Amino acid sequence: MDYRIRFITPGKEEITRRNLLSTGIDEHGIEILLSKSKIHIVRVEGLTAPAANILKQQLLSLGADAAVHRDTIRGETFDAPVLIISDERRLEALPSKLEHQPFKLKSLAADIVSILERIKKPPTEIPLPGGSIDLGGGPIIMGILNVTPDSFSDGGLYNKVPRAVERALEMVEEGASIIDVGGESSRPGAAELGPEEEKARVVPVIEALAERLDVPISIDTRKADVAEAAIRAGAELVNDISALRHDARMPEVAVRYDTPVVAMHMKGTPENMQKNPTYDDVVTEIFDWFAVRTEELIGAGLKREKIIIDPGIGFGKRLEDNLDIVACLTEFRSLGFPVMVGHSRKSFIGAITGADPGERVAGGLAALGKILDGGAQIIRVHDVKETADYIKVWGKIRGREEKP
């Protein structure tokens, strides 16, 4: 039996520490009740009817439950997932209940608990060749520096080295922890740029930034030659919208230079990605795609701790797809990689508000609240100051909710 597990977004609010504290309960009791209040829904595919029956009965014995196909009780074959509905404590007790059960249920329970730990304890740092990116203090900002003449929002503004350096320094002052330099527009319909022209755009900027910045520089490219030139110029992270698929040499470059990578989901290419993209279940499809692609990258020699995933808002997605990704972002955390989101000034915000790219800050901040609640650890944006202010206030509010 080959099963697949996915934690899906629950529809229930957590009880806050502050409300529990008001009852007079001690700290140990607060921790116990908090674990009971955090409801998880776990989708398991690939179970046989007998396995689903046993799983449901053992969950019921713990005080949890599972939704199973109506034909399960008769032992008939079915092609439908099982949805486990449980709090953390009961999920953590599941391995002991399934210790002696058949159908790989012991292994299933252990995997569920392992995934739960990934959600509770996301990565706290990303190793760099010369240091690390700290994720332990809360979400960080990747500032977008497009040195292009034709990007959808800021094309032509920073395609001269002095102006690019000025903007990068400004973004760091505003709160950016990473500067992401891109020389090729990835707007819908954009034609691919030759590697020599792309290098001519980004390398002088990165060389100048490497002398001035005390934060890591990222290179936004899908070409191995450009990535290698950028790394030699001072970049320490590769942000690839093709998840290292566009250029077969890209994994090799990342491994050779021991460079972290952002692997983004994109259906198609920038040239054709918005020509009628369709999904039956966008979150499930992207989740399953990442589960496969990250294993391929690890198999190619990349270290697990150096992989960041990005669900690719706006890249081969419809309005409803982008909204579903934002609403269900928590689900991607269970893969165990830092999650980056690039929603800044995207067309889905314009589709809702009617605003032009430069006027989408407020709409982007509305989306940012849900993105932060979903556990994104890196936020890639144009508007760094506004985003930094939002994160500061969001963090204070969140701290008040969780403070004993």
C-alpha atoms as a printed R data frame, in Angstrom:
    type eleno elety resid chain resno       x      y       z
1   ATOM     1    CA   MET     A     1   0.000  0.000   0.000
2   ATOM     2    CA   ASP     A     2   1.439  3.353  -1.065
3   ATOM     3    CA   TYR     A     3  -0.138  6.270   0.758
4   ATOM     4    CA   ARG     A     4   0.210 10.032   0.434
5   ATOM     5    CA   ILE     A     5  -0.253 12.482   3.290
6   ATOM     6    CA   ARG     A     6  -1.158 16.164   3.213
7   ATOM     7    CA   PHE     A     7  -2.156 18.463   6.056
8   ATOM     8    CA   ILE     A     8  -4.916 20.713   4.744
9   ATOM     9    CA   THR     A     9  -6.037 24.090   6.026
10  ATOM    10    CA   PRO     A    10  -8.447 23.724   8.965
11  ATOM    11    CA   GLY     A    11 -11.454 25.989   9.276
12  ATOM    12    CA   LYS     A    12 -11.270 26.587  13.005
13  ATOM    13    CA   GLU     A    13  -9.690 29.400  15.040
14  ATOM    14    CA   GLU     A    14  -7.144 28.563  17.745
15  ATOM    15    CA   ILE     A    15  -7.878 29.391  21.349
16  ATOM    16    CA   THR     A    16  -5.429 32.080  22.433
17  ATOM    17    CA   ARG     A    17  -3.087 31.943  25.384
18  ATOM    18    CA   ARG     A    18  -4.563 35.183  26.702
19  ATOM    19    CA   ASN     A    19  -8.075 33.747  26.936
20  ATOM    20    CA   LEU     A    20  -6.786 30.612  28.613
21  ATOM    21    CA   LEU     A    21  -4.748 32.645  31.074
22  ATOM    22    CA   SER     A    22  -7.852 34.588  32.113
23  ATOM    23    CA   THR     A    23  -9.328 31.376  33.528
24  ATOM    24    CA   GLY     A    24  -6.568 31.110  36.131
25  ATOM    25    CA   ILE     A    25  -5.064 27.930  34.698
26  ATOM    26    CA   ASP     A    26  -1.308 27.332  35.136
27  ATOM    27    CA   GLU     A    27   1.180 27.379  32.261
28  ATOM    28    CA   HIS     A    28   1.377 23.592  32.004
29  ATOM    29    CA   GLY     A    29  -2.396 23.436  31.625
30  ATOM    30    CA   ILE     A    30  -2.309 26.145  28.967
31  ATOM    31    CA   GLU     A    31   0.070 24.062  26.859
32  ATOM    32    CA   ILE     A    32  -2.166 20.997  27.181
33  ATOM    33    CA   LEU     A    33  -5.312 22.892  26.181
34  ATOM    34    CA   LEU     A    34  -3.587 24.709  23.346
35  ATOM    35    CA   SER     A    35  -2.600 21.347  21.863
36  ATOM    36    CA   LYS     A    36  -6.249 20.280  22.087
37  ATOM    37    CA   SER     A    37  -7.471 23.457  20.395
38  ATOM    38    CA   LYS     A    38  -5.260 23.168  17.311
39  ATOM    39    CA   ILE     A    39  -7.381 21.129  14.970
40  ATOM    40    CA   HIS     A    40  -5.648 19.517  12.002
41  ATOM    41    CA   ILE     A    41  -7.222 17.928   8.967
42  ATOM    42    CA   VAL     A    42  -4.944 15.334   7.393
43  ATOM    43    CA   ARG     A    43  -5.713 14.050   3.909
44  ATOM    44    CA   VAL     A    44  -4.477 10.496   3.273
45  ATOM    45    CA   GLU     A    45  -4.706  8.948  -0.159
46  ATOM    46    CA   GLY     A    46  -4.012  5.390  -1.202
47  ATOM    47    CA   LEU     A    47  -5.585  3.528   1.736
48  ATOM    48    CA   THR     A    48  -7.518  0.305   1.191
49  ATOM    49    CA   ALA     A    49 -10.948 -0.113   2.758
50  ATOM    50    CA   PRO     A    50  -9.659 -2.399   5.567
51  ATOM    51    CA   ALA     A    51  -6.873  0.077   6.387
52  ATOM    52    CA   ALA     A    52  -9.334  2.987   6.403
53  ATOM    53    CA   ASN     A    53 -11.676  1.061   8.707
54  ATOM    54    CA   ILE     A    54  -8.913  0.303  11.210
55  ATOM    55    CA   LEU     A    55  -7.650  3.886  11.093
56  ATOM    56    CA   LYS     A    56 -11.111  5.312  11.755
57  ATOM    57    CA   GLN     A    57 -11.770  2.966  14.684
58  ATOM    58    CA   GLN     A    58  -8.426  3.723  16.315
59  ATOM    59    CA   LEU     A    59  -8.968  7.460  15.890
60  ATOM    60    CA   LEU     A    60 -12.418  7.164  17.479
61  ATOM    61    CA   SER     A    61 -10.842  5.346  20.416
62  ATOM    62    CA   LEU     A    62  -8.581  8.380  20.904
63  ATOM    63    CA   GLY     A    63 -11.478 10.830  20.718
64  ATOM    64    CA   ALA     A    64 -10.631 11.940  17.181
65  ATOM    65    CA   ASP     A    65 -12.345 10.948  13.924
66  ATOM    66    CA   ALA     A    66 -11.947 10.365  10.202
67  ATOM    67    CA   ALA     A    67 -14.158 10.915   7.185
68  ATOM    68    CA   VAL     A    68 -14.138  7.789   5.012
69  ATOM    69    CA   HIS     A    69 -15.980  6.682   1.880
70  ATOM    70    CA   ARG     A    70 -19.459  5.287   2.630
71  ATOM    71    CA   ASP     A    71 -18.522  1.935   1.022
72  ATOM    72    CA   THR     A    72 -15.585  1.466   3.394
73  ATOM    73    CA   ILE     A    73 -17.718 -0.310   5.992
74  ATOM    74    CA   ARG     A    74 -18.522 -3.032   3.425
75  ATOM    75    CA   GLY     A    75 -14.864 -3.447   2.567
76  ATOM    76    CA   GLU     A    76 -15.443 -2.409  -1.034
77  ATOM    77    CA   THR     A    77 -12.715 -0.842  -3.115
78  ATOM    78    CA   PHE     A    78 -12.923  2.940  -3.327
79  ATOM    79    CA   ASP     A    79 -10.859  5.705  -4.885
80  ATOM    80    CA   ALA     A    80 -11.273  8.498  -2.374
81  ATOM    81    CA   PRO     A    81  -9.097 10.095   0.311
82  ATOM    82    CA   VAL     A    82  -9.494  9.623   4.041
83  ATOM    83    CA   LEU     A    83  -9.661 12.858   6.039
84  ATOM    84    CA   ILE     A    84  -8.372 12.616   9.604
85  ATOM    85    CA   ILE     A    85  -9.805 15.260  11.951
86  ATOM    86    CA   SER     A    86  -7.878 15.553  15.174
87  ATOM    87    CA   ASP     A    87  -6.106 17.847  17.597
88  ATOM    88    CA   GLU     A    88  -2.339 17.706  18.044
89  ATOM    89    CA   ARG     A    89  -2.335 15.576  21.172
90  ATOM    90    CA   ARG     A    90  -4.357 12.796  19.615
91  ATOM    91    CA   LEU     A    91  -2.331 12.850  16.418
92  ATOM    92    CA   GLU     A    92   0.831 12.501  18.479
93  ATOM    93    CA   ALA     A    93  -0.730  9.494  20.248
94  ATOM    94    CA   LEU     A    94  -1.636  7.772  16.989
95  ATOM    95    CA   PRO     A    95   1.642  5.799  16.575
96  ATOM    96    CA   SER     A    96   1.053  3.949  19.836
97  ATOM    97    CA   LYS     A    97  -2.492  3.048  18.774
98  ATOM    98    CA   LEU     A    98  -1.336  1.722  15.405
99  ATOM    99    CA   GLU     A    99   1.840  0.032  16.686
100 ATOM   100    CA   HIS     A   100   0.646 -3.499  15.908
101 ATOM   101    CA   GLN     A   101  -1.758 -2.827  13.043
102 ATOM   102    CA   PRO     A   102  -1.262 -4.119   9.477
103 ATOM   103    CA   PHE     A   103  -1.329 -2.282   6.111
104 ATOM   104    CA   LYS     A   104   1.670 -0.065   6.971
105 ATOM   105    CA   LEU     A   105  -0.499  1.894   9.415
106 ATOM   106    CA   LYS     A   106   2.338  2.088  11.931
107 ATOM   107    CA   SER     A   107   4.486  3.773   9.288
108 ATOM   108    CA   LEU     A   108   1.596  6.047   8.306
109 ATOM   109    CA   ALA     A   109   1.175  7.247  11.892
110 ATOM   110    CA   ALA     A   110   4.900  7.919  12.252
111 ATOM   111    CA   ASP     A   111   4.911  9.925   9.025
112 ATOM   112    CA   ILE     A   112   1.923 11.986  10.173
113 ATOM   113    CA   VAL     A   113   3.685 12.888  13.428
114 ATOM   114    CA   SER     A   114   6.879 13.726  11.545
115 ATOM   115    CA   ILE     A   115   4.985 16.089   9.230
116 ATOM   116    CA   LEU     A   116   3.223 17.665  12.209
117 ATOM   117    CA   GLU     A   117   6.650 18.453  13.700
118 ATOM   118    CA   ARG     A   118   7.662 20.185  10.459
119 ATOM   119    CA   ILE     A   119   4.613 22.427  10.719
120 ATOM   120    CA   LYS     A   120   5.206 23.219  14.383
121 ATOM   121    CA   LYS     A   121   8.942 23.805  13.929
122 ATOM   122    CA   PRO     A   122   9.658 25.345  10.513
123 ATOM   123    CA   PRO     A   123  13.273 25.917   9.386
124 ATOM   124    CA   THR     A   124  15.048 28.641  11.364
125 ATOM   125    CA   GLU     A   125  17.882 29.360   8.954
126 ATOM   126    CA   ILE     A   126  19.083 28.899   5.396
127 ATOM   127    CA   PRO     A   127  22.824 28.167   5.123
128 ATOM   128    CA   LEU     A   128  24.762 30.373   2.706
129 ATOM   129    CA   PRO     A   129  28.275 29.823   1.348
130 ATOM   130    CA   GLY     A   130  29.487 32.593   3.658
131 ATOM   131    CA   GLY     A   131  26.957 32.633   6.485
132 ATOM   132    CA   SER     A   132  23.214 32.081   6.809
133 ATOM   133    CA   ILE     A   133  19.805 33.687   6.448
134 ATOM   134    CA   ASP     A   134  18.087 33.895   9.827
135 ATOM   135    CA   LEU     A   135  14.430 32.859   9.774
136 ATOM   136    CA   GLY     A   136  14.092 32.426  13.518
137 ATOM   137    CA   GLY     A   137  13.009 35.995  14.216
138 ATOM   138    CA   GLY     A   138   9.929 35.915  12.024
139 ATOM   139    CA   PRO     A   139   9.162 36.581   8.360
140 ATOM   140    CA   ILE     A   140  11.844 38.384   6.367
141 ATOM   141    CA   ILE     A   141  11.641 40.520   3.240
142 ATOM   142    CA   MET     A   142  13.271 39.933  -0.125
143 ATOM   143    CA   GLY     A   143  13.420 43.276  -1.922
144 ATOM   144    CA   ILE     A   144  12.859 43.166  -5.693
145 ATOM   145    CA   LEU     A   145  15.461 44.943  -7.816
146 ATOM   146    CA   ASN     A   146  14.541 44.608 -11.479
147 ATOM   147    CA   VAL     A   147  17.359 45.901 -13.689
148 ATOM   148    CA   THR     A   148  15.192 45.503 -16.773
149 ATOM   149    CA   PRO     A   149  13.654 47.931 -19.244
150 ATOM   150    CA   ASP     A   150  10.382 45.998 -19.476
151 ATOM   151    CA   SER     A   151   9.249 44.489 -16.144
152 ATOM   152    CA   PHE     A   152   5.503 44.817 -15.588
153 ATOM   153    CA   SER     A   153   5.720 47.210 -12.634
154 ATOM   154    CA   ASP     A   154   9.088 48.950 -12.471
155 ATOM   155    CA   GLY     A   155  10.710 48.349 -15.848
156 ATOM   156    CA   GLY     A   156  13.335 50.958 -16.697
157 ATOM   157    CA   LEU     A   157  13.537 52.488 -13.220
158 ATOM   158    CA   TYR     A   158  16.698 50.729 -12.030
159 ATOM   159    CA   ASN     A   159  18.504 49.546 -15.178
160 ATOM   160    CA   LYS     A   160  21.493 51.839 -14.549
161 ATOM   161    CA   VAL     A   161  24.056 50.724 -11.966
162 ATOM   162    CA   PRO     A   162  24.077 53.886  -9.783
163 ATOM   163    CA   ARG     A   163  20.291 53.986  -9.560
164 ATOM   164    CA   ALA     A   164  20.113 50.248  -8.884
165 ATOM   165    CA   VAL     A   165  22.625 50.531  -6.050
166 ATOM   166    CA   GLU     A   166  20.750 53.495  -4.613
167 ATOM   167    CA   ARG     A   167  17.473 51.563  -4.626
168 ATOM   168    CA   ALA     A   168  19.068 48.472  -3.077
169 ATOM   169    CA   LEU     A   169  20.550 50.505  -0.224
170 ATOM   170    CA   GLU     A   170  17.183 52.170   0.246
171 ATOM   171    CA   MET     A   171  15.406 48.808   0.479
172 ATOM   172    CA   VAL     A   172  17.891 47.529   3.059
173 ATOM   173    CA   GLU     A   173  17.330 50.686   5.090
174 ATOM   174    CA   GLU     A   174  13.582 50.065   4.843
175 ATOM   175    CA   GLY     A   175  13.888 46.516   6.141
176 ATOM   176    CA   ALA     A   176  14.890 44.135   3.337
177 ATOM   177    CA   SER     A   177  16.993 41.143   4.451
178 ATOM   178    CA   ILE     A   178  17.754 39.954   0.891
179 ATOM   179    CA   ILE     A   179  18.070 41.871  -2.380
180 ATOM   180    CA   ASP     A   180  16.853 39.935  -5.430
181 ATOM   181    CA   VAL     A   181  18.405 41.153  -8.687
182 ATOM   182    CA   GLY     A   182  16.655 40.240 -11.927
183 ATOM   183    CA   GLY     A   183  17.666 41.031 -15.487
184 ATOM   184    CA   GLU     A   184  14.923 39.249 -17.435
185 ATOM   185    CA   SER     A   185  11.251 40.183 -17.259
186 ATOM   186    CA   SER     A   186   8.950 37.287 -16.383
187 ATOM   187    CA   ARG     A   187   5.716 39.199 -17.005
188 ATOM   188    CA   PRO     A   188   3.059 37.220 -18.930
189 ATOM   189    CA   GLY     A   189   3.961 37.101 -22.609
190 ATOM   190    CA   ALA     A   190   7.580 38.168 -22.130
191 ATOM   191    CA   ALA     A   191  10.066 36.697 -24.619
192 ATOM   192    CA   GLU     A   192  13.154 34.929 -23.349
193 ATOM   193    CA   LEU     A   193  16.310 37.032 -23.103
194 ATOM   194    CA   GLY     A   194  19.683 35.784 -24.309
195 ATOM   195    CA   PRO     A   195  22.131 34.851 -21.528
196 ATOM   196    CA   GLU     A   196  24.822 37.325 -22.609
197 ATOM   197    CA   GLU     A   197  22.435 40.263 -22.508
198 ATOM   198    CA   GLU     A   198  21.052 39.104 -19.171
199 ATOM   199    CA   LYS     A   199  24.564 38.833 -17.714
200 ATOM   200    CA   ALA     A   200  25.403 42.301 -19.023
201 ATOM   201    CA   ARG     A   201  22.441 43.655 -17.079
202 ATOM   202    CA   VAL     A   202  22.917 41.905 -13.744
203 ATOM   203    CA   VAL     A   203  26.647 41.294 -13.217
204 ATOM   204    CA   PRO     A   204  27.752 44.971 -12.960
205 ATOM   205    CA   VAL     A   205  24.918 45.653 -10.513
206 ATOM   206    CA   ILE     A   206  25.743 42.631  -8.349
207 ATOM   207    CA   GLU     A   207  29.450 43.499  -8.321
208 ATOM   208    CA   ALA     A   208  28.613 47.020  -7.156
209 ATOM   209    CA   LEU     A   209  26.142 45.770  -4.551
210 ATOM   210    CA   ALA     A   210  28.559 43.178  -3.172
211 ATOM   211    CA   GLU     A   211  30.885 46.006  -2.160
212 ATOM   212    CA   ARG     A   212  28.142 48.000  -0.429
213 ATOM   213    CA   LEU     A   213  25.570 45.629   1.067
214 ATOM   214    CA   ASP     A   214  25.708 43.676   4.302
215 ATOM   215    CA   VAL     A   215  22.715 41.494   3.327
216 ATOM   216    CA   PRO     A   216  22.718 38.539   0.895
217 ATOM   217    CA   ILE     A   217  22.186 39.143  -2.815
218 ATOM   218    CA   SER     A   218  19.935 36.819  -4.800
219 ATOM   219    CA   ILE     A   219  20.007 36.347  -8.566
220 ATOM   220    CA   ASP     A   220  16.609 35.951 -10.213
221 ATOM   221    CA   THR     A   221  17.339 33.835 -13.286
222 ATOM   222    CA   ARG     A   222  16.467 30.545 -14.975
223 ATOM   223    CA   LYS     A   223  19.796 30.235 -16.826
224 ATOM   224    CA   ALA     A   224  22.842 28.421 -15.459
225 ATOM   225    CA   ASP     A   225  25.376 30.690 -17.175
226 ATOM   226    CA   VAL     A   226  23.749 33.772 -15.679
227 ATOM   227    CA   ALA     A   227  23.512 32.181 -12.235
228 ATOM   228    CA   GLU     A   228  27.179 31.184 -12.308
229 ATOM   229    CA   ALA     A   229  28.309 34.655 -13.401
230 ATOM   230    CA   ALA     A   230  26.137 36.256 -10.730
231 ATOM   231    CA   ILE     A   231  27.497 33.970  -8.001
232 ATOM   232    CA   ARG     A   232  31.054 34.816  -9.002
233 ATOM   233    CA   ALA     A   233  30.087 38.494  -8.846
234 ATOM   234    CA   GLY     A   234  28.781 38.122  -5.290
235 ATOM   235    CA   ALA     A   235  25.291 36.580  -5.331
236 ATOM   236    CA   GLU     A   236  24.653 33.942  -2.657
237 ATOM   237    CA   LEU     A   237  21.200 32.655  -3.576
238 ATOM   238    CA   VAL     A   238  19.536 31.590  -6.854
239 ATOM   239    CA   ASN     A   239  15.846 32.398  -7.386
240 ATOM   240    CA   ASP     A   240  14.638 30.327 -10.357
241 ATOM   241    CA   ILE     A   241  11.031 30.705 -11.561
242 ATOM   242    CA   SER     A   242  11.344 27.368 -13.392
243 ATOM   243    CA   ALA     A   243  12.402 25.413 -10.281
244 ATOM   244    CA   LEU     A   244  15.711 24.642 -12.034
245 ATOM   245    CA   ARG     A   245  13.957 22.931 -14.962
246 ATOM   246    CA   HIS     A   246  14.509 25.479 -17.738
247 ATOM   247    CA   ASP     A   247  18.269 24.890 -17.865
248 ATOM   248    CA   ALA     A   248  19.488 21.360 -17.195
249 ATOM   249    CA   ARG     A   249  22.785 22.724 -15.836
250 ATOM   250    CA   MET     A   250  21.172 24.797 -13.095
251 ATOM   251    CA   PRO     A   251  21.208 22.063 -10.396
252 ATOM   252    CA   GLU     A   252  24.867 21.425 -11.196
253 ATOM   253    CA   VAL     A   253  25.714 25.116 -10.679
254 ATOM   254    CA   ALA     A   254  23.811 25.250  -7.386
255 ATOM   255    CA   VAL     A   255  25.616 22.145  -6.117
256 ATOM   256    CA   ARG     A   256  29.045 23.312  -7.261
257 ATOM   257    CA   TYR     A   257  28.765 26.638  -5.461
258 ATOM   258    CA   ASP     A   258  26.754 25.225  -2.521
259 ATOM   259    CA   THR     A   259  24.117 27.877  -3.170
260 ATOM   260    CA   PRO     A   260  20.564 27.906  -1.768
261 ATOM   261    CA   VAL     A   261  17.822 27.953  -4.381
262 ATOM   262    CA   VAL     A   262  14.239 29.124  -4.603
263 ATOM   263    CA   ALA     A   263  12.237 26.571  -6.596
264 ATOM   264    CA   MET     A   264   9.042 28.171  -7.887
265 ATOM   265    CA   HIS     A   265   6.000 26.476  -9.393
266 ATOM   266    CA   MET     A   266   5.029 27.716 -12.838
267 ATOM   267    CA   LYS     A   267   2.691 26.116 -15.343
268 ATOM   268    CA   GLY     A   268   4.264 26.721 -18.745
269 ATOM   269    CA   THR     A   269   6.713 29.558 -19.406
270 ATOM   270    CA   PRO     A   270   6.381 33.348 -19.163
271 ATOM   271    CA   GLU     A   271   5.648 33.336 -22.895
272 ATOM   272    CA   ASN     A   272   2.554 31.118 -22.567
273 ATOM   273    CA   MET     A   273   1.759 30.648 -18.863
274 ATOM   274    CA   GLN     A   274  -1.403 32.783 -18.865
275 ATOM   275    CA   LYS     A   275  -2.927 31.187 -21.962
276 ATOM   276    CA   ASN     A   276  -5.837 29.403 -20.316
277 ATOM   277    CA   PRO     A   277  -4.150 27.715 -17.333
278 ATOM   278    CA   THR     A   278  -6.438 25.178 -15.665
279 ATOM   279    CA   TYR     A   279  -6.404 23.107 -12.471
280 ATOM   280    CA   ASP     A   280  -8.863 20.711 -10.873
281 ATOM   281    CA   ASP     A   281  -7.464 21.475  -7.409
282 ATOM   282    CA   VAL     A   282  -4.641 24.006  -7.579
283 ATOM   283    CA   VAL     A   283  -3.338 23.530  -4.039
284 ATOM   284    CA   THR     A   284  -3.251 19.740  -4.266
285 ATOM   285    CA   GLU     A   285  -1.615 19.814  -7.695
286 ATOM   286    CA   ILE     A   286   1.093 22.275  -6.635
287 ATOM   287    CA   PHE     A   287   1.692 20.393  -3.384
288 ATOM   288    CA   ASP     A   288   2.129 17.095  -5.229
289 ATOM   289    CA   TRP     A   289   4.374 18.776  -7.803
290 ATOM   290    CA   PHE     A   290   6.634 20.179  -5.060
291 ATOM   291    CA   ALA     A   291   6.794 16.787  -3.336
292 ATOM   292    CA   VAL     A   292   8.228 15.325  -6.540
293 ATOM   293    CA   ARG     A   293  10.384 18.261  -7.647
294 ATOM   294    CA   THR     A   294  12.131 18.755  -4.314
295 ATOM   295    CA   GLU     A   295  13.050 15.069  -4.209
296 ATOM   296    CA   GLU     A   296  14.448 15.384  -7.729
297 ATOM   297    CA   LEU     A   297  16.580 18.334  -6.651
298 ATOM   298    CA   ILE     A   298  17.836 16.473  -3.590
299 ATOM   299    CA   GLY     A   299  18.602 13.519  -5.842
300 ATOM   300    CA   ALA     A   300  20.627 15.874  -8.059
301 ATOM   301    CA   GLY     A   301  22.825 16.741  -5.079
302 ATOM   302    CA   LEU     A   302  21.183 19.811  -3.530
303 ATOM   303    CA   LYS     A   303  21.040 19.835   0.250
304 ATOM   304    CA   ARG     A   304  17.532 19.768   1.680
305 ATOM   305    CA   GLU     A   305  18.245 22.723   3.960
306 ATOM   306    CA   LYS     A   306  19.174 24.840   0.944
307 ATOM   307    CA   ILE     A   307  15.822 24.517  -0.861
308 ATOM   308    CA   ILE     A   308  13.112 27.193  -0.587
309 ATOM   309    CA   ILE     A   309   9.737 26.712  -2.269
310 ATOM   310    CA   ASP     A   310   7.501 29.348  -3.854
311 ATOM   311    CA   PRO     A   311   3.972 28.423  -5.056
312 ATOM   312    CA   GLY     A   312   4.282 30.960  -7.871
313 ATOM   313    CA   ILE     A   313   1.388 33.360  -7.514
314 ATOM   314    CA   GLY     A   314   0.574 34.790 -10.941
315 ATOM   315    CA   PHE     A   315   2.655 32.260 -12.877
316 ATOM   316    CA   GLY     A   316   0.210 30.141 -14.856
317 ATOM   317    CA   LYS     A   317  -2.608 30.809 -12.395
318 ATOM   318    CA   ARG     A   318  -6.131 32.214 -12.677
319 ATOM   319    CA   LEU     A   319  -7.580 34.682 -10.173
320 ATOM   320    CA   GLU     A   320  -9.298 31.899  -8.238
321 ATOM   321    CA   ASP     A   321  -6.084 29.846  -8.213
322 ATOM   322    CA   ASN     A   322  -4.091 32.709  -6.683
323 ATOM   323    CA   LEU     A   323  -6.752 33.245  -4.037
324 ATOM   324    CA   ASP     A   324  -6.791 29.530  -3.161
325 ATOM   325    CA   ILE     A   325  -3.000 29.516  -2.789
326 ATOM   326    CA   VAL     A   326  -3.108 32.480  -0.410
327 ATOM   327    CA   ALA     A   327  -5.976 30.974   1.596
328 ATOM   328    CA   CYS     A   328  -4.312 27.541   1.912
329 ATOM   329    CA   LEU     A   329  -0.651 28.496   2.207
330 ATOM   330    CA   THR     A   330  -0.291 26.573   5.478
331 ATOM   331    CA   GLU     A   331  -0.463 23.321   3.553
332 ATOM   332    CA   PHE     A   332   2.872 23.898   1.812
333 ATOM   333    CA   ARG     A   333   4.645 24.239   5.171
334 ATOM   334    CA   SER     A   334   4.149 20.535   5.817
335 ATOM   335    CA   LEU     A   335   6.707 19.774   3.087
336 ATOM   336    CA   GLY     A   336   9.369 21.015   5.506
337 ATOM   337    CA   PHE     A   337  10.943 23.760   3.383
338 ATOM   338    CA   PRO     A   338  10.903 27.531   3.946
339 ATOM   339    CA   VAL     A   339   8.042 29.026   1.947
340 ATOM   340    CA   MET     A   340   8.540 32.211  -0.067
341 ATOM   341    CA   VAL     A   341   5.637 34.161  -1.553
342 ATOM   342    CA   GLY     A   342   5.842 36.804  -4.257
343 ATOM   343    CA   HIS     A   343   2.433 38.483  -4.417
344 ATOM   344    CA   SER     A   344   3.643 42.050  -4.813
345 ATOM   345    CA   ARG     A   345   1.672 44.175  -7.307
346 ATOM   346    CA   LYS     A   346   0.457 41.024  -9.088
347 ATOM   347    CA   SER     A   347  -2.444 41.089 -11.534
348 ATOM   348    CA   PHE     A   348  -4.792 39.188  -9.221
349 ATOM   349    CA   ILE     A   349  -4.761 42.239  -6.950
350 ATOM   350    CA   GLY     A   350  -5.531 44.450  -9.940
351 ATOM   351    CA   ALA     A   351  -8.337 42.110 -11.006
352 ATOM   352    CA   ILE     A   352 -10.005 42.640  -7.635
353 ATOM   353    CA   THR     A   353  -9.293 46.347  -7.098
354 ATOM   354    CA   GLY     A   354  -8.985 47.661 -10.640
355 ATOM   355    CA   ALA     A   355  -5.715 49.354  -9.661
356 ATOM   356    CA   ASP     A   356  -2.647 49.699 -11.875
357 ATOM   357    CA   PRO     A   357   0.561 47.928 -10.693
358 ATOM   358    CA   GLY     A   358   1.983 50.947  -8.884
359 ATOM   359    CA   GLU     A   359  -1.280 51.465  -7.012
360 ATOM   360    CA   ARG     A   360  -1.672 47.931  -5.638
361 ATOM   361    CA   VAL     A   361   0.116 48.418  -2.310
362 ATOM   362    CA   ALA     A   362  -3.034 48.422  -0.159
363 ATOM   363    CA   GLY     A   363  -4.453 45.379  -1.920
364 ATOM   364    CA   GLY     A   364  -1.135 43.606  -1.514
365 ATOM   365    CA   LEU     A   365  -1.096 44.325   2.209
366 ATOM   366    CA   ALA     A   366  -4.582 42.823   2.512
367 ATOM   367    CA   ALA     A   367  -3.245 39.625   0.960
368 ATOM   368    CA   LEU     A   368  -0.100 39.823   3.096
369 ATOM   369    CA   GLY     A   369  -2.067 39.349   6.311
370 ATOM   370    CA   LYS     A   370  -3.320 35.954   5.183
371 ATOM   371    CA   ILE     A   371   0.084 35.058   3.724
372 ATOM   372    CA   LEU     A   372   1.760 35.711   7.074
373 ATOM   373    CA   ASP     A   373  -0.920 33.767   8.941
374 ATOM   374    CA   GLY     A   374  -0.246 30.908   6.526
375 ATOM   375    CA   GLY     A   375   3.371 30.714   7.657
376 ATOM   376    CA   ALA     A   376   5.323 32.237   4.758
377 ATOM   377    CA   GLN     A   377   8.867 32.939   5.951
378 ATOM   378    CA   ILE     A   378  10.142 35.045   3.037
379 ATOM   379    CA   ILE     A   379   8.056 37.788   1.441
380 ATOM   380    CA   ARG     A   380   9.263 39.003  -1.966
381 ATOM   381    CA   VAL     A   381   8.032 42.554  -2.631
382 ATOM   382    CA   HIS     A   382   8.621 45.853  -4.394
383 ATOM   383    CA   ASP     A   383   7.228 47.986  -1.553
384 ATOM   384    CA   VAL     A   384   9.610 47.162   1.268
385 ATOM   385    CA   LYS     A   385   8.814 49.924   3.771
386 ATOM   386    CA   GLU     A   386   5.065 49.306   3.749
387 ATOM   387    CA   THR     A   387   5.606 45.556   4.006
388 ATOM   388    CA   ALA     A   388   8.087 45.933   6.876
389 ATOM   389    CA   ASP     A   389   5.667 48.138   8.795
390 ATOM   390    CA   TYR     A   390   2.864 45.647   8.256
391 ATOM   391    CA   ILE     A   391   5.009 42.730   9.469
392 ATOM   392    CA   LYS     A   392   6.041 44.680  12.583
393 ATOM   393    CA   VAL     A   393   2.433 45.400  13.552
394 ATOM   394    CA   TRP     A   394   1.271 41.885  12.631
395 ATOM   395    CA   GLY     A   395   4.086 40.444  14.759
396 ATOM   396    CA   LYS     A   396   3.178 42.573  17.769
397 ATOM   397    CA   ILE     A   397  -0.472 41.579  17.534
398 ATOM   398    CA   ARG     A   398   0.463 37.934  17.135
399 ATOM   399    CA   GLY     A   399   2.794 38.216  20.121
400 ATOM   400    CA   ARG     A   400  -0.016 39.645  22.252
401 ATOM   401    CA   GLU     A   401  -2.275 36.748  21.267
402 ATOM   402    CA   GLU     A   402   0.354 34.186  22.241
403 ATOM   403    CA   LYS     A   403   1.848 35.942  25.252
404 ATOM   404    CA   PRO     A   404   1.180 34.206  28.592
